[in-house]
Amino acid sequence: MSMSEPETMQIVRKAIGEVLGVAPETIAGGDDLVDSYNVDSLELMEIGVRIERALGVRIDVDQIRDVRTPNDVVAYVATLPSAPHGVKA
């Protein structure tokens, strides 16, 4: 499966929107999840699980805690060994 960065961002925004109850199209890549949406650690972990399922990757819980924006998530996913081909940070 080959996935572009915009396709990965769409999946990331969808996961964030589902967990937070906001429309994915309102989430900007540079939005700080904690400052803009008051995301707590449990919500961040749920977002991570949804991304894992959608992309077929394994996300390190310690690493996901360090992400602040959707752009950070996309860049992190691109570094994973099981990331779909074509996803680049």
PDB file with one MODEL, atoms N, CA, C and O in Angstrom:
MODEL        1
ATOM      1  N   MET A   1       0.853  -1.185   0.000  1.00  0.00           N
ATOM      2  CA  MET A   1       0.000   0.000   0.000  1.00  0.00           C
ATOM      3  C   MET A   1       0.888   1.233   0.000  1.00  0.00           C
ATOM      4  O   MET A   1       1.758   1.369   0.860  1.00  0.00           O
ATOM      5  N   SER A   2       0.685   2.106  -0.927  1.00  0.00           N
ATOM      6  CA  SER A   2       1.451   3.333  -1.021  1.00  0.00           C
ATOM      7  C   SER A   2       0.565   4.493  -0.608  1.00  0.00           C
ATOM      8  O   SER A   2      -0.554   4.641  -1.100  1.00  0.00           O
ATOM      9  N   MET A   3       1.073   5.311   0.298  1.00  0.00           N
ATOM     10  CA  MET A   3       0.263   6.395   0.809  1.00  0.00           C
ATOM     11  C   MET A   3       1.086   7.670   0.827  1.00  0.00           C
ATOM     12  O   MET A   3       2.228   7.671   1.285  1.00  0.00           O
ATOM     13  N   SER A   4       0.513   8.742   0.334  1.00  0.00           N
ATOM     14  CA  SER A   4       1.209  10.019   0.309  1.00  0.00           C
ATOM     15  C   SER A   4       1.068  10.721   1.659  1.00  0.00           C
ATOM     16  O   SER A   4       0.246  10.343   2.493  1.00  0.00           O
ATOM     17  N   GLU A   5       1.881  11.741   1.847  1.00  0.00           N
ATOM     18  CA  GLU A   5       1.797  12.534   3.073  1.00  0.00           C
ATOM     19  C   GLU A   5       0.405  13.149   3.238  1.00  0.00           C
ATOM     20  O   GLU A   5      -0.136  13.109   4.343  1.00  0.00           O
ATOM     21  N   PRO A   6      -0.202  13.722   2.177  1.00  0.00           N
ATOM     22  CA  PRO A   6      -1.569  14.253   2.341  1.00  0.00           C
ATOM     23  C   PRO A   6      -2.586  13.171   2.739  1.00  0.00           C
ATOM     24  O   PRO A   6      -3.503  13.440   3.515  1.00  0.00           O
ATOM     25  N   GLU A   7      -2.428  11.966   2.217  1.00  0.00           N
ATOM     26  CA  GLU A   7      -3.338  10.871   2.593  1.00  0.00           C
ATOM     27  C   GLU A   7      -3.140  10.488   4.057  1.00  0.00           C
ATOM     28  O   GLU A   7      -4.107  10.228   4.774  1.00  0.00           O
ATOM     29  N   THR A   8      -1.889  10.455   4.494  1.00  0.00           N
ATOM     30  CA  THR A   8      -1.610  10.158   5.893  1.00  0.00           C
ATOM     31  C   THR A   8      -2.193  11.247   6.780  1.00  0.00           C
ATOM     32  O   THR A   8      -2.783  10.952   7.820  1.00  0.00           O
ATOM     33  N   MET A   9      -2.031  12.513   6.376  1.00  0.00           N
ATOM     34  CA  MET A   9      -2.583  13.630   7.155  1.00  0.00           C
ATOM     35  C   MET A   9      -4.103  13.508   7.263  1.00  0.00           C
ATOM     36  O   MET A   9      -4.675  13.789   8.316  1.00  0.00           O
ATOM     37  N   GLN A  10      -4.750  13.097   6.191  1.00  0.00           N
ATOM     38  CA  GLN A  10      -6.204  12.935   6.217  1.00  0.00           C
ATOM     39  C   GLN A  10      -6.601  11.890   7.271  1.00  0.00           C
ATOM     40  O   GLN A  10      -7.562  12.092   8.013  1.00  0.00           O
ATOM     41  N   ILE A  11      -5.874  10.795   7.334  1.00  0.00           N
ATOM     42  CA  ILE A  11      -6.148   9.745   8.320  1.00  0.00           C
ATOM     43  C   ILE A  11      -5.890  10.267   9.735  1.00  0.00           C
ATOM     44  O   ILE A  11      -6.675  10.009  10.648  1.00  0.00           O
ATOM     45  N   VAL A  12      -4.800  10.995   9.912  1.00  0.00           N
ATOM     46  CA  VAL A  12      -4.458  11.557  11.221  1.00  0.00           C
ATOM     47  C   VAL A  12      -5.544  12.532  11.666  1.00  0.00           C
ATOM     48  O   VAL A  12      -6.000  12.471  12.807  1.00  0.00           O
ATOM     49  N   ARG A  13      -5.957  13.423  10.780  1.00  0.00           N
ATOM     50  CA  ARG A  13      -7.006  14.393  11.126  1.00  0.00           C
ATOM     51  C   ARG A  13      -8.327  13.697  11.440  1.00  0.00           C
ATOM     52  O   ARG A  13      -9.051  14.119  12.341  1.00  0.00           O
ATOM     53  N   LYS A  14      -8.642  12.641  10.706  1.00  0.00           N
ATOM     54  CA  LYS A  14      -9.872  11.882  10.963  1.00  0.00           C
ATOM     55  C   LYS A  14      -9.827  11.260  12.350  1.00  0.00           C
ATOM     56  O   LYS A  14     -10.806  11.330  13.093  1.00  0.00           O
ATOM     57  N   ALA A  15      -8.696  10.652  12.706  1.00  0.00           N
ATOM     58  CA  ALA A  15      -8.555  10.028  14.028  1.00  0.00           C
ATOM     59  C   ALA A  15      -8.694  11.068  15.138  1.00  0.00           C
ATOM     60  O   ALA A  15      -9.380  10.831  16.133  1.00  0.00           O
ATOM     61  N   ILE A  16      -8.051  12.203  14.970  1.00  0.00           N
ATOM     62  CA  ILE A  16      -8.133  13.270  15.970  1.00  0.00           C
ATOM     63  C   ILE A  16      -9.579  13.768  16.079  1.00  0.00           C
ATOM     64  O   ILE A  16     -10.101  13.949  17.179  1.00  0.00           O
ATOM     65  N   GLY A  17     -10.207  13.983  14.942  1.00  0.00           N
ATOM     66  CA  GLY A  17     -11.588  14.467  14.939  1.00  0.00           C
ATOM     67  C   GLY A  17     -12.548  13.506  15.617  1.00  0.00           C
ATOM     68  O   GLY A  17     -13.428  13.928  16.367  1.00  0.00           O
ATOM     69  N   GLU A  18     -12.380  12.203  15.354  1.00  0.00           N
ATOM     70  CA  GLU A  18     -13.254  11.195  15.967  1.00  0.00           C
ATOM     71  C   GLU A  18     -13.107  11.186  17.487  1.00  0.00           C
ATOM     72  O   GLU A  18     -14.102  11.112  18.208  1.00  0.00           O
ATOM     73  N   VAL A  19     -11.881  11.262  17.968  1.00  0.00           N
ATOM     74  CA  VAL A  19     -11.643  11.207  19.412  1.00  0.00           C
ATOM     75  C   VAL A  19     -12.128  12.492  20.097  1.00  0.00           C
ATOM     76  O   VAL A  19     -12.692  12.445  21.190  1.00  0.00           O
ATOM     77  N   LEU A  20     -11.902  13.632  19.445  1.00  0.00           N
ATOM     78  CA  LEU A  20     -12.236  14.910  20.080  1.00  0.00           C
ATOM     79  C   LEU A  20     -13.640  15.410  19.746  1.00  0.00           C
ATOM     80  O   LEU A  20     -14.112  16.380  20.341  1.00  0.00           O
ATOM     81  N   GLY A  21     -14.308  14.753  18.800  1.00  0.00           N
ATOM     82  CA  GLY A  21     -15.647  15.182  18.436  1.00  0.00           C
ATOM     83  C   GLY A  21     -15.667  16.485  17.655  1.00  0.00           C
ATOM     84  O   GLY A  21     -16.591  17.287  17.792  1.00  0.00           O
ATOM     85  N   VAL A  22     -14.640  16.693  16.834  1.00  0.00           N
ATOM     86  CA  VAL A  22     -14.590  17.886  15.981  1.00  0.00           C
ATOM     87  C   VAL A  22     -14.473  17.451  14.518  1.00  0.00           C
ATOM     88  O   VAL A  22     -14.030  16.340  14.228  1.00  0.00           O
ATOM     89  N   ALA A  23     -14.868  18.322  13.616  1.00  0.00           N
ATOM     90  CA  ALA A  23     -14.789  18.016  12.189  1.00  0.00           C
ATOM     91  C   ALA A  23     -13.321  17.969  11.764  1.00  0.00           C
ATOM     92  O   ALA A  23     -12.577  18.919  12.006  1.00  0.00           O
ATOM     93  N   PRO A  24     -12.897  16.859  11.127  1.00  0.00           N
ATOM     94  CA  PRO A  24     -11.490  16.735  10.727  1.00  0.00           C
ATOM     95  C   PRO A  24     -10.991  17.890   9.866  1.00  0.00           C
ATOM     96  O   PRO A  24      -9.832  18.290   9.970  1.00  0.00           O
ATOM     97  N   GLU A  25     -11.862  18.427   9.019  1.00  0.00           N
ATOM     98  CA  GLU A  25     -11.421  19.504   8.124  1.00  0.00           C
ATOM     99  C   GLU A  25     -11.111  20.800   8.878  1.00  0.00           C
ATOM    100  O   GLU A  25     -10.511  21.712   8.310  1.00  0.00           O
ATOM    101  N   THR A  26     -11.512  20.891  10.146  1.00  0.00           N
ATOM    102  CA  THR A  26     -11.207  22.093  10.935  1.00  0.00           C
ATOM    103  C   THR A  26      -9.857  21.991  11.635  1.00  0.00           C
ATOM    104  O   THR A  26      -9.399  22.958  12.243  1.00  0.00           O
ATOM    105  N   ILE A  27      -9.223  20.835  11.554  1.00  0.00           N
ATOM    106  CA  ILE A  27      -7.947  20.613  12.238  1.00  0.00           C
ATOM    107  C   ILE A  27      -6.809  20.934  11.274  1.00  0.00           C
ATOM    108  O   ILE A  27      -6.669  20.302  10.227  1.00  0.00           O
ATOM    109  N   ALA A  28      -6.003  21.919  11.640  1.00  0.00           N
ATOM    110  CA  ALA A  28      -4.858  22.310  10.810  1.00  0.00           C
ATOM    111  C   ALA A  28      -3.634  21.506  11.215  1.00  0.00           C
ATOM    112  O   ALA A  28      -3.503  21.101  12.370  1.00  0.00           O
ATOM    113  N   GLY A  29      -2.744  21.279  10.268  1.00  0.00           N
ATOM    114  CA  GLY A  29      -1.537  20.507  10.522  1.00  0.00           C
ATOM    115  C   GLY A  29      -0.677  21.062  11.635  1.00  0.00           C
ATOM    116  O   GLY A  29      -0.007  20.308  12.341  1.00  0.00           O
ATOM    117  N   GLY A  30      -0.690  22.377  11.798  1.00  0.00           N
ATOM    118  CA  GLY A  30       0.141  23.010  12.812  1.00  0.00           C
ATOM    119  C   GLY A  30      -0.561  23.257  14.135  1.00  0.00           C
ATOM    120  O   GLY A  30       0.035  23.824  15.051  1.00  0.00           O
ATOM    121  N   ASP A  31      -1.822  22.839  14.254  1.00  0.00           N
ATOM    122  CA  ASP A  31      -2.551  23.029  15.514  1.00  0.00           C
ATOM    123  C   ASP A  31      -1.873  22.268  16.646  1.00  0.00           C
ATOM    124  O   ASP A  31      -1.566  21.084  16.507  1.00  0.00           O
ATOM    125  N   ASP A  32      -1.639  22.946  17.764  1.00  0.00           N
ATOM    126  CA  ASP A  32      -1.095  22.288  18.940  1.00  0.00           C
ATOM    127  C   ASP A  32      -2.244  21.556  19.626  1.00  0.00           C
ATOM    128  O   ASP A  32      -3.195  22.181  20.095  1.00  0.00           O
ATOM    129  N   LEU A  33      -2.151  20.234  19.682  1.00  0.00           N
ATOM    130  CA  LEU A  33      -3.260  19.430  20.196  1.00  0.00           C
ATOM    131  C   LEU A  33      -3.571  19.729  21.652  1.00  0.00           C
ATOM    132  O   LEU A  33      -4.734  19.704  22.054  1.00  0.00           O
ATOM    133  N   VAL A  34      -2.549  20.010  22.445  1.00  0.00           N
ATOM    134  CA  VAL A  34      -2.776  20.302  23.859  1.00  0.00           C
ATOM    135  C   VAL A  34      -3.337  21.715  24.018  1.00  0.00           C
ATOM    136  O   VAL A  34      -4.347  21.911  24.695  1.00  0.00           O
ATOM    137  N   ASP A  35      -2.691  22.690  23.402  1.00  0.00           N
ATOM    138  CA  ASP A  35      -3.122  24.083  23.572  1.00  0.00           C
ATOM    139  C   ASP A  35      -4.453  24.374  22.875  1.00  0.00           C
ATOM    140  O   ASP A  35      -5.299  25.080  23.422  1.00  0.00           O
ATOM    141  N   SER A  36      -4.638  23.830  21.667  1.00  0.00           N
ATOM    142  CA  SER A  36      -5.846  24.136  20.892  1.00  0.00           C
ATOM    143  C   SER A  36      -7.047  23.293  21.290  1.00  0.00           C
ATOM    144  O   SER A  36      -8.184  23.765  21.259  1.00  0.00           O
ATOM    145  N   TYR A  37      -6.790  22.029  21.669  1.00  0.00           N
ATOM    146  CA  TYR A  37      -7.894  21.092  21.893  1.00  0.00           C
ATOM    147  C   TYR A  37      -7.897  20.465  23.281  1.00  0.00           C
ATOM    148  O   TYR A  37      -8.744  19.621  23.573  1.00  0.00           O
ATOM    149  N   ASN A  38      -6.960  20.866  24.144  1.00  0.00           N
ATOM    150  CA  ASN A  38      -6.867  20.317  25.501  1.00  0.00           C
ATOM    151  C   ASN A  38      -6.806  18.790  25.510  1.00  0.00           C
ATOM    152  O   ASN A  38      -7.427  18.143  26.353  1.00  0.00           O
ATOM    153  N   VAL A  39      -6.054  18.219  24.568  1.00  0.00           N
ATOM    154  CA  VAL A  39      -5.911  16.765  24.491  1.00  0.00           C
ATOM    155  C   VAL A  39      -5.154  16.273  25.721  1.00  0.00           C
ATOM    156  O   VAL A  39      -4.094  16.797  26.065  1.00  0.00           O
ATOM    157  N   ASP A  40      -5.718  15.253  26.380  1.00  0.00           N
ATOM    158  CA  ASP A  40      -5.015  14.654  27.512  1.00  0.00           C
ATOM    159  C   ASP A  40      -4.335  13.365  27.058  1.00  0.00           C
ATOM    160  O   ASP A  40      -4.462  12.960  25.903  1.00  0.00           O
ATOM    161  N   SER A  41      -3.615  12.729  27.972  1.00  0.00           N
ATOM    162  CA  SER A  41      -2.825  11.559  27.595  1.00  0.00           C
ATOM    163  C   SER A  41      -3.697  10.394  27.134  1.00  0.00           C
ATOM    164  O   SER A  41      -3.303   9.656  26.231  1.00  0.00           O
ATOM    165  N   LEU A  42      -4.866  10.215  27.730  1.00  0.00           N
ATOM    166  CA  LEU A  42      -5.754   9.134  27.299  1.00  0.00           C
ATOM    167  C   LEU A  42      -6.287   9.378  25.893  1.00  0.00           C
ATOM    168  O   LEU A  42      -6.364   8.453  25.085  1.00  0.00           O
ATOM    169  N   GLU A  43      -6.653  10.621  25.604  1.00  0.00           N
ATOM    170  CA  GLU A  43      -7.122  10.949  24.253  1.00  0.00           C
ATOM    171  C   GLU A  43      -6.003  10.763  23.235  1.00  0.00           C
ATOM    172  O   GLU A  43      -6.236  10.275  22.129  1.00  0.00           O
ATOM    173  N   LEU A  44      -4.797  11.151  23.608  1.00  0.00           N
ATOM    174  CA  LEU A  44      -3.663  10.989  22.703  1.00  0.00           C
ATOM    175  C   LEU A  44      -3.416   9.513  22.413  1.00  0.00           C
ATOM    176  O   LEU A  44      -3.117   9.142  21.278  1.00  0.00           O
ATOM    177  N   MET A  45      -3.540   8.678  23.430  1.00  0.00           N
ATOM    178  CA  MET A  45      -3.357   7.243  23.220  1.00  0.00           C
ATOM    179  C   MET A  45      -4.464   6.685  22.323  1.00  0.00           C
ATOM    180  O   MET A  45      -4.194   5.836  21.474  1.00  0.00           O
ATOM    181  N   GLU A  46      -5.703   7.148  22.495  1.00  0.00           N
ATOM    182  CA  GLU A  46      -6.808   6.695  21.638  1.00  0.00           C
ATOM    183  C   GLU A  46      -6.580   7.131  20.194  1.00  0.00           C
ATOM    184  O   GLU A  46      -6.843   6.371  19.262  1.00  0.00           O
ATOM    185  N   ILE A  47      -6.097   8.342  20.013  1.00  0.00           N
ATOM    186  CA  ILE A  47      -5.757   8.814  18.661  1.00  0.00           C
ATOM    187  C   ILE A  47      -4.691   7.893  18.066  1.00  0.00           C
ATOM    188  O   ILE A  47      -4.787   7.494  16.906  1.00  0.00           O
ATOM    189  N   GLY A  48      -3.685   7.560  18.858  1.00  0.00           N
ATOM    190  CA  GLY A  48      -2.622   6.663  18.401  1.00  0.00           C
ATOM    191  C   GLY A  48      -3.143   5.304  17.983  1.00  0.00           C
ATOM    192  O   GLY A  48      -2.718   4.765  16.962  1.00  0.00           O
ATOM    193  N   VAL A  49      -4.060   4.743  18.760  1.00  0.00           N
ATOM    194  CA  VAL A  49      -4.644   3.433  18.437  1.00  0.00           C
ATOM    195  C   VAL A  49      -5.396   3.503  17.117  1.00  0.00           C
ATOM    196  O   VAL A  49      -5.285   2.596  16.292  1.00  0.00           O
ATOM    197  N   ARG A  50      -6.154   4.561  16.911  1.00  0.00           N
ATOM    198  CA  ARG A  50      -6.914   4.704  15.657  1.00  0.00           C
ATOM    199  C   ARG A  50      -5.976   4.832  14.454  1.00  0.00           C
ATOM    200  O   ARG A  50      -6.252   4.282  13.387  1.00  0.00           O
ATOM    201  N   ILE A  51      -4.883   5.548  14.626  1.00  0.00           N
ATOM    202  CA  ILE A  51      -3.906   5.692  13.546  1.00  0.00           C
ATOM    203  C   ILE A  51      -3.233   4.349  13.272  1.00  0.00           C
ATOM    204  O   ILE A  51      -3.023   3.981  12.116  1.00  0.00           O
ATOM    205  N   GLU A  52      -2.896   3.622  14.332  1.00  0.00           N
ATOM    206  CA  GLU A  52      -2.304   2.287  14.160  1.00  0.00           C
ATOM    207  C   GLU A  52      -3.218   1.401  13.316  1.00  0.00           C
ATOM    208  O   GLU A  52      -2.770   0.757  12.368  1.00  0.00           O
ATOM    209  N   ARG A  53      -4.487   1.375  13.668  1.00  0.00           N
ATOM    210  CA  ARG A  53      -5.444   0.537  12.939  1.00  0.00           C
ATOM    211  C   ARG A  53      -5.577   0.971  11.486  1.00  0.00           C
ATOM    212  O   ARG A  53      -5.607   0.134  10.584  1.00  0.00           O
ATOM    213  N   ALA A  54      -5.657   2.265  11.262  1.00  0.00           N
ATOM    214  CA  ALA A  54      -5.877   2.778   9.909  1.00  0.00           C
ATOM    215  C   ALA A  54      -4.668   2.570   9.006  1.00  0.00           C
ATOM    216  O   ALA A  54      -4.817   2.317   7.811  1.00  0.00           O
ATOM    217  N   LEU A  55      -3.462   2.677   9.579  1.00  0.00           N
ATOM    218  CA  LEU A  55      -2.244   2.620   8.765  1.00  0.00           C
ATOM    219  C   LEU A  55      -1.484   1.302   8.886  1.00  0.00           C
ATOM    220  O   LEU A  55      -0.553   1.050   8.121  1.00  0.00           O
ATOM    221  N   GLY A  56      -1.873   0.468   9.836  1.00  0.00           N
ATOM    222  CA  GLY A  56      -1.175  -0.796  10.009  1.00  0.00           C
ATOM    223  C   GLY A  56       0.231  -0.636  10.535  1.00  0.00           C
ATOM    224  O   GLY A  56       1.137  -1.369  10.139  1.00  0.00           O
ATOM    225  N   VAL A  57       0.417   0.325  11.431  1.00  0.00           N
ATOM    226  CA  VAL A  57       1.729   0.569  12.035  1.00  0.00           C
ATOM    227  C   VAL A  57       1.643   0.348  13.541  1.00  0.00           C
ATOM    228  O   VAL A  57       0.556   0.269  14.112  1.00  0.00           O
ATOM    229  N   ARG A  58       2.823   0.250  14.176  1.00  0.00           N
ATOM    230  CA  ARG A  58       2.883   0.183  15.642  1.00  0.00           C
ATOM    231  C   ARG A  58       3.450   1.501  16.140  1.00  0.00           C
ATOM    232  O   ARG A  58       4.530   1.921  15.723  1.00  0.00           O
ATOM    233  N   ILE A  59       2.722   2.146  17.028  1.00  0.00           N
ATOM    234  CA  ILE A  59       3.154   3.427  17.569  1.00  0.00           C
ATOM    235  C   ILE A  59       3.664   3.213  18.987  1.00  0.00           C
ATOM    236  O   ILE A  59       2.984   2.610  19.817  1.00  0.00           O
ATOM    237  N   ASP A  60       4.862   3.709  19.257  1.00  0.00           N
ATOM    238  CA  ASP A  60       5.468   3.632  20.584  1.00  0.00           C
ATOM    239  C   ASP A  60       4.772   4.651  21.486  1.00  0.00           C
ATOM    240  O   ASP A  60       4.762   5.845  21.188  1.00  0.00           O
ATOM    241  N   VAL A  61       4.200   4.182  22.573  1.00  0.00           N
ATOM    242  CA  VAL A  61       3.448   5.047  23.489  1.00  0.00           C
ATOM    243  C   VAL A  61       4.308   6.201  23.991  1.00  0.00           C
ATOM    244  O   VAL A  61       3.827   7.329  24.099  1.00  0.00           O
ATOM    245  N   ASP A  62       5.572   5.931  24.299  1.00  0.00           N
ATOM    246  CA  ASP A  62       6.450   6.992  24.780  1.00  0.00           C
ATOM    247  C   ASP A  62       6.694   8.047  23.707  1.00  0.00           C
ATOM    248  O   ASP A  62       6.822   9.233  24.014  1.00  0.00           O
ATOM    249  N   GLN A  63       6.758   7.617  22.449  1.00  0.00           N
ATOM    250  CA  GLN A  63       6.990   8.553  21.346  1.00  0.00           C
ATOM    251  C   GLN A  63       5.749   9.399  21.050  1.00  0.00           C
ATOM    252  O   GLN A  63       5.866  10.590  20.761  1.00  0.00           O
ATOM    253  N   ILE A  64       4.580   8.799  21.118  1.00  0.00           N
ATOM    254  CA  ILE A  64       3.356   9.535  20.774  1.00  0.00           C
ATOM    255  C   ILE A  64       3.100  10.658  21.782  1.00  0.00           C
ATOM    256  O   ILE A  64       2.464  11.659  21.451  1.00  0.00           O
ATOM    257  N   ARG A  65       3.589  10.494  22.994  1.00  0.00           N
ATOM    258  CA  ARG A  65       3.418  11.551  24.007  1.00  0.00           C
ATOM    259  C   ARG A  65       4.173  12.815  23.634  1.00  0.00           C
ATOM    260  O   ARG A  65       3.836  13.903  24.101  1.00  0.00           O
ATOM    261  N   ASP A  66       5.196  12.678  22.795  1.00  0.00           N
ATOM    262  CA  ASP A  66       6.023  13.827  22.424  1.00  0.00           C
ATOM    263  C   ASP A  66       5.456  14.635  21.265  1.00  0.00           C
ATOM    264  O   ASP A  66       5.935  15.738  21.000  1.00  0.00           O
ATOM    265  N   VAL A  67       4.464  14.123  20.577  1.00  0.00           N
ATOM    266  CA  VAL A  67       3.929  14.864  19.439  1.00  0.00           C
ATOM    267  C   VAL A  67       3.011  15.972  19.930  1.00  0.00           C
ATOM    268  O   VAL A  67       2.288  15.814  20.914  1.00  0.00           O
ATOM    269  N   ARG A  68       3.055  17.091  19.227  1.00  0.00           N
ATOM    270  CA  ARG A  68       2.222  18.232  19.624  1.00  0.00           C
ATOM    271  C   ARG A  68       1.206  18.612  18.554  1.00  0.00           C
ATOM    272  O   ARG A  68       0.157  19.178  18.860  1.00  0.00           O
ATOM    273  N   THR A  69       1.522  18.298  17.288  1.00  0.00           N
ATOM    274  CA  THR A  69       0.664  18.733  16.177  1.00  0.00           C
ATOM    275  C   THR A  69       0.389  17.562  15.235  1.00  0.00           C
ATOM    276  O   THR A  69       1.107  16.563  15.258  1.00  0.00           O
ATOM    277  N   PRO A  70      -0.650  17.685  14.409  1.00  0.00           N
ATOM    278  CA  PRO A  70      -0.860  16.670  13.372  1.00  0.00           C
ATOM    279  C   PRO A  70       0.364  16.512  12.467  1.00  0.00           C
ATOM    280  O   PRO A  70       0.680  15.399  12.045  1.00  0.00           O
ATOM    281  N   ASN A  71       1.053  17.611  12.167  1.00  0.00           N
ATOM    282  CA  ASN A  71       2.273  17.524  11.354  1.00  0.00           C
ATOM    283  C   ASN A  71       3.313  16.633  12.043  1.00  0.00           C
ATOM    284  O   ASN A  71       3.998  15.850  11.385  1.00  0.00           O
ATOM    285  N   ASP A  72       3.427  16.756  13.372  1.00  0.00           N
ATOM    286  CA  ASP A  72       4.354  15.906  14.130  1.00  0.00           C
ATOM    287  C   ASP A  72       3.972  14.436  13.990  1.00  0.00           C
ATOM    288  O   ASP A  72       4.840  13.575  13.845  1.00  0.00           O
ATOM    289  N   VAL A  73       2.669  14.150  14.033  1.00  0.00           N
ATOM    290  CA  VAL A  73       2.208  12.764  13.923  1.00  0.00           C
ATOM    291  C   VAL A  73       2.584  12.196  12.555  1.00  0.00           C
ATOM    292  O   VAL A  73       3.097  11.081  12.462  1.00  0.00           O
ATOM    293  N   VAL A  74       2.326  12.965  11.497  1.00  0.00           N
ATOM    294  CA  VAL A  74       2.643  12.507  10.142  1.00  0.00           C
ATOM    295  C   VAL A  74       4.149  12.261  10.011  1.00  0.00           C
ATOM    296  O   VAL A  74       4.566  11.254   9.440  1.00  0.00           O
ATOM    297  N   ALA A  75       4.958  13.174  10.536  1.00  0.00           N
ATOM    298  CA  ALA A  75       6.416  13.010  10.471  1.00  0.00           C
ATOM    299  C   ALA A  75       6.853  11.775  11.260  1.00  0.00           C
ATOM    300  O   ALA A  75       7.728  11.035  10.812  1.00  0.00           O
ATOM    301  N   TYR A  76       6.255  11.548  12.424  1.00  0.00           N
ATOM    302  CA  TYR A  76       6.597  10.379  13.233  1.00  0.00           C
ATOM    303  C   TYR A  76       6.218   9.092  12.506  1.00  0.00           C
ATOM    304  O   TYR A  76       7.019   8.159  12.451  1.00  0.00           O
ATOM    305  N   VAL A  77       5.018   9.028  11.953  1.00  0.00           N
ATOM    306  CA  VAL A  77       4.563   7.827  11.239  1.00  0.00           C
ATOM    307  C   VAL A  77       5.508   7.507  10.085  1.00  0.00           C
ATOM    308  O   VAL A  77       5.775   6.339   9.803  1.00  0.00           O
ATOM    309  N   ALA A  78       6.011   8.538   9.421  1.00  0.00           N
ATOM    310  CA  ALA A  78       6.914   8.324   8.284  1.00  0.00           C
ATOM    311  C   ALA A  78       8.230   7.674   8.702  1.00  0.00           C
ATOM    312  O   ALA A  78       8.916   7.087   7.866  1.00  0.00           O
ATOM    313  N   THR A  79       8.594   7.769   9.982  1.00  0.00           N
ATOM    314  CA  THR A  79       9.845   7.180  10.460  1.00  0.00           C
ATOM    315  C   THR A  79       9.690   5.720  10.856  1.00  0.00           C
ATOM    316  O   THR A  79      10.689   5.032  11.067  1.00  0.00           O
ATOM    317  N   LEU A  80       8.476   5.240  10.959  1.00  0.00           N
ATOM    318  CA  LEU A  80       8.230   3.883  11.426  1.00  0.00           C
ATOM    319  C   LEU A  80       8.601   2.863  10.358  1.00  0.00           C
ATOM    320  O   LEU A  80       8.315   3.071   9.179  1.00  0.00           O
ATOM    321  N   PRO A  81       9.233   1.767  10.756  1.00  0.00           N
ATOM    322  CA  PRO A  81       9.640   0.751   9.784  1.00  0.00           C
ATOM    323  C   PRO A  81       8.473   0.157   9.018  1.00  0.00           C
ATOM    324  O   PRO A  81       8.631  -0.255   7.869  1.00  0.00           O
ATOM    325  N   SER A  82       7.311   0.107   9.636  1.00  0.00           N
ATOM    326  CA  SER A  82       6.160  -0.472   8.969  1.00  0.00           C
ATOM    327  C   SER A  82       5.279   0.573   8.292  1.00  0.00           C
ATOM    328  O   SER A  82       4.161   0.276   7.872  1.00  0.00           O
ATOM    329  N   ALA A  83       5.793   1.807   8.190  1.00  0.00           N
ATOM    330  CA  ALA A  83       5.017   2.869   7.554  1.00  0.00           C
ATOM    331  C   ALA A  83       4.796   2.505   6.090  1.00  0.00           C
ATOM    332  O   ALA A  83       5.684   1.941   5.450  1.00  0.00           O
ATOM    333  N   PRO A  84       3.625   2.823   5.561  1.00  0.00           N
ATOM    334  CA  PRO A  84       3.354   2.527   4.143  1.00  0.00           C
ATOM    335  C   PRO A  84       4.391   3.197   3.249  1.00  0.00           C
ATOM    336  O   PRO A  84       4.840   4.309   3.527  1.00  0.00           O
ATOM    337  N   HIS A  85       4.759   2.524   2.197  1.00  0.00           N
ATOM    338  CA  HIS A  85       5.716   3.094   1.239  1.00  0.00           C
ATOM    339  C   HIS A  85       5.162   4.376   0.663  1.00  0.00           C
ATOM    340  O   HIS A  85       3.968   4.484   0.383  1.00  0.00           O
ATOM    341  N   GLY A  86       6.029   5.333   0.489  1.00  0.00           N
ATOM    342  CA  GLY A  86       5.610   6.595  -0.103  1.00  0.00           C
ATOM    343  C   GLY A  86       5.287   7.653   0.929  1.00  0.00           C
ATOM    344  O   GLY A  86       5.129   8.819   0.567  1.00  0.00           O
ATOM    345  N   VAL A  87       5.182   7.298   2.199  1.00  0.00           N
ATOM    346  CA  VAL A  87       4.926   8.292   3.225  1.00  0.00           C
ATOM    347  C   VAL A  87       6.270   8.861   3.635  1.00  0.00           C
ATOM    348  O   VAL A  87       7.150   8.135   4.096  1.00  0.00           O
ATOM    349  N   LYS A  88       6.420  10.157   3.467  1.00  0.00           N
ATOM    350  CA  LYS A  88       7.665  10.818   3.811  1.00  0.00           C
ATOM    351  C   LYS A  88       7.365  12.045   4.644  1.00  0.00           C
ATOM    352  O   LYS A  88       6.360  12.724   4.431  1.00  0.00           O
ATOM    353  N   ALA A  89       8.232  12.322   5.584  1.00  0.00           N
ATOM    354  CA  ALA A  89       8.041  13.493   6.442  1.00  0.00           C
ATOM    355  C   ALA A  89       8.361  14.764   5.673  1.00  0.00           C
ATOM    356  O   ALA A  89       8.261  15.861   6.224  1.00  0.00           O
TER     357      ALA A  89
ENDMDL
END
